[in-house]
Amino acid sequence: MNIAEGSKPIMADLAIEQVAPACREKYETGLAALERKEPEAAIAVFLQALEQAPGFVACRQALRRAVSSAPQKRHGMFKRIMRKSRVVRLLGEAGLFLHLRPLKGISFAEQALIEDPGNATAHKLLVKAALAAGLPQTALISLDALAGEQSFNRATALELAEASAECGDTSTAAGLYGRLLKENPHDHSVLQALKRLSSQPIAAPNPIAEQSAGFAPPEPPVKPAASTDDAIIKRYETLLVHCPNNAKVLTTLAEVYVRKAMFDKALVCYQRALKSAGGDAPALKKTIAETTLKKFDAALGKLDAGAPDYAAKRDQLENERLEYQWNKTECLG
């Protein structure tokens, strides 16, 4: 494979529509073998597909399913010793190529997992090799397995959170960081990670993170601005659970709520940010006043001009707006 493995990222995780037709055909052949309850045949075909496209996430997930469904053969002592020796050799090879040629490291670690599906060392080596190769979604598959088989381990949780954030799955990342903070509210590494998570730019939706092991359904077209605002709300509402007094999180979320005409939610966030600032933030007070006026304007715009009480409701809202504007002008000087 002619890939310059000295730089990072080497590759990218791939959704099913991004792989070559021949590779996709192998994947579908493997799925058919799984349907026929022929896991050994499926494993062989999936490995061929992954040799061509190491970042083919759905295929790697299917390979793990095939391995877990393969019948466990009972061997004599000699064969067990030979198998253990083979796993140790594969793990040594994976460690040897971990940083120099991480794609080879992934391949050797995967072969070790076929021999010994629950081998934690193989999973850890595969995670490190996948991250070194720029394949965070591939790393997540093994991180999830590690998290499922171990008690809540700080190092594993941090790696899982970091890989989730790199994939754009900020809800999972923030949830893991929050769980770590419950155990140690002063964990500097976690606090810094949450800070980075709140400041990183919103990425475009990740088709791999959202698809299952099969074909991803086509997504309806959306306006980029709306899509970005929804992504910001999803991220910052999750962050707010774990850092409820963070002024940056509160004001960023409020600004997005204003753009989406969710004025009540915006005002709650602005008020919380003001309280977090000790109540002394003139610029924030001015923003709260402007947002309240926008709320009045939006309410006026929603009135039904054909309703019999339209004039009365309009006059009431206009008077309330004027009164609020007058009082705030006096307060803000």
N, C-alpha and C positions, 0 to 999 in steps of 0.2 A: 504494500500500500504506500503510495508516494505522498506521505503526509509529513510536513515539517513539524516534528513533535517537540522541538525545542522551545516553541513559542506557545503562548496561551491566549485565548482558547484555540485548541487544535481544530475542534469540530463544533458542532452544535447538536443539541437534542433534536430529533426529527419526528414530526407527525407522519402518519401513514401516507398522506398525499404528497409528502416531500421526498419519499424514497423512490429509487428507480423501479420501473415496472417489474423487472426480473426479481428484484429483492422482495417486492410486494407479493409477487406470485408465490415465492417460497413461504412467506409468512402465511398466506392463505392456505397453502398446502399443509402447513403445520397445524393450523386451526382445524382443518378437515380431519387430520389424523387424531387430534384431541377429541373431536366429536365421535370418532369411531372407537375411542378408548384405546388408542395406540400411542401412549406417551413416549415410548422410546423412539418411535419414528418421528414424532413431533419434535422431540429434543434435537435430533440430528438435523432436521430441516431448519429449525429456528437458529441453530448455531451457524449454519451456512449463511443465513440472511444477516445475522449479526456480524459475521466476518466482513460482509460487504458494507454494512451500515451500523457501526458500533453504537451510534446514538439513536437507533430506532427503538423508542421507548416501549411502544405497544408490544413489539416482538420480544423484548426482554421480559416484560411482565408475563407474556404468554409462556415464555421459556420457564419462568419460575413456577407457573401453574402446572406445567407439564412435569417438571421435576418432582413437585410435591405430590402429584397423582401417580407417579411411577411406583409400582409395587416394590417394597423393600425385600431384597433377596437375602436369604440366610446363608452365610458363608462359614466355612470352617476356620479354625484359628489361623492357618497359614494365609488364606485369602484375606482375612481381616487385617493381618499384619501388613501384607502387601498393599492393601487399599490405604491403610493409614500412612504407609511410607509414600505412596503416590500423592496423597493429599499434602503431606509435609513438603514434598518436592515442588508441587504446584504453588504452594504458598511462598516457598523460597523464591521461585521464579517471579511471582507476582511482586514480591517485595523488591527484587533486584531491578525490575523494569519500572517501578512505581513512578519515579520522577523523570527518568531518562526517556522511556517510551511508554507513557501511561496507557495507551491503547492495548499494548501487549500485556500490561499489568492487569487491565480489565479482563482480557481473555483468559489469562491463567487463573485469576481469582474466580471467574465464572466456572471454569472447569473444576476447580476445587469444590465449588458449591454443588455441582452436579454429583460429585462423589459423596459429599457430606453437606446436605442442604442447610443444616442448622449451624454451620461453622462460623462462629462470631469473628474469628480472625480473617476469614475470607471476605466476609461482609465489610469489615473495616478497611481492608486493603482495597476492595472494589470502590468503596466510597472515596478514599483518598485518590485513587487513580482516576476515577470519573471526574472529580473536581479539578484535578490537575489537567485533565483533557478538555475542560470546559463543558462538561456534560452534567449539570446539576440535577436534572430530572432523573438521569440514570443513577446518580448517587442517592437520590431520595428513595428509590426502590429498596436499596439495601439498608438505608437509615431507618425506614419504616419497619423493616424486619428486625433490626437491632432493638428498636424501641419496643416492639411487641414482645420480644423474648427476654428482655432485661427489665429490672426494676427501673424506675425513673432515674436515669443516670445523667448528671449534669453535662458531662462532655458530649455524650450522644445527643442530648436535647439541644445543646448549643450548635452542634454541627447540623442537626436537622432544621433548626430555625434559620441558620445562615443559608443553607441550601434552598429552603422554602422561599426566603426573601429574594435570593438570586433568581429564582424561577418566577417571581412576581406574585407568589402566594403569600401576601403580607398578613392575611388573617391567621393562617397557621403559624407563621413566624411570631406574630405579636402574642398569640395565645400561649405559645411555648415560653416566650420571654416572661409573660405574666405569671405562669406557673412557677418558673424559677425564682421570680421576685417574691412570691409568697413564701418560699422556703428561706430566702435571704433577701430582705428588702434593700439591703445596702450593697448588693453584688455589683461592683463597678463595671465589670465586663458586660453584664446584661443591660445596665442602665445606658451605657455607651452604645450598645447595639440598638436599643430602642430609639435612641436619639438619631442614629444613622438611618433607621428605618423610616422615621417621620420626615427626614429631610431628603431622601432619595427621590428622583423624579419618577412620575407615574409612567410605567411601561405600557406598551400596547398589550391587549389581551393575549395570553399565551395559549395557542391552540392545543399544545401538548398537555399543559397543566389541566385543561378543562375536558379533554377527551377521555373516554374510557379505553379499554383495551381493543376496541373495534374502531369503526369509522366514526369520526366526529360529525355531528349533524351540521348542516350549513347554517351559519349565523345570519340573522337578518341585518341588512345594512343599517348602520347608525351614524349619526353625525359625530365627527371626531370630538368636538367640544363636549357634547353630552356624555359621550363614552368616558372621557377623561374625568369629568365632574363626578360621575357615578363611581369611578375607580377611586377617586380621592375620598369620597364619602365612605366607601367600604373600608378603605385603609384607616382613615382617621377616627371613625366611630369605634373600630376595634382598638386602636391605640388609646382612645379616651378611657376605655375600661381600665387600662393599666397605668395611665398617667393622667388622672382626671383634672389636675390643676395646671397642666402644661399650657401656658398662654399661647404658644405657637400653634399647638394642635387645636386649641379652642378657636382662635381667630381664623386659622386656615379653613376649618370646618364651617365656621360662620359665613365666611366669604362665599363658599360654594353654595351654602343654603340660600344666600341672598340671590345668587345667579339663577337658582332654580325656583325662586319665589317662595321658598319655605321660610317665611319671615319669623314665625314664632320660634322655630328651632334655632334660627340664626340669633335672635335676641337672647335666648337662654344661654347660648355659647358666649356671646359678647358679655353678658352680665357676669357669667362665671369667670371670664378672663379679667374683667374689671375687679371683681372680688379678689382674685388671685394677685392682682397688682396693688392690693390694699385700698382700692377705691379711688386712688389718685392717679388718673391717666386721662388728661384732657382730650387727647386725640381719640381715645377709645370712647369717651363719653360723646364726642361729636359724631363718631361712626354709629353709635347706638341711636342717637337722635335722627340721623339721616335714614337709617334702616327703618325706624318707626314711621317716618314720613312716607317711605316707599311702601310700607305695609298699608297705610291709609290710602295711598294712590291705587294700589292693587285692588283694595276692597271697593273703591269707587268704580274702577274699571269693570268689576264683576257684576255691578248692579244691573238688573233687568229693566231697561228703559220702558218696556211695555207693561210692567207691573203697576197696579193701581197705587201702591205706596212708594213708587220710585222717587218722587219728588221729596217726600218726607225723609226717606232713608238717605237720599243724597245730601239734603240740607243738614241732617244730623251728623253724618260723617265729615262733611266739610267744616262744620262748626267745631267738631272734636279735633280735627286736624289743625285748624287755626289756633285753637286754645293750646294744644300741645306745642305747636311751633312757637307761639308767643312765650309760653312758660320756659321752654328750653332756651330760647334766645336770651331771656333774662338771666337764666342760670349760667349759661356759657359765656355771658358777657359779650 
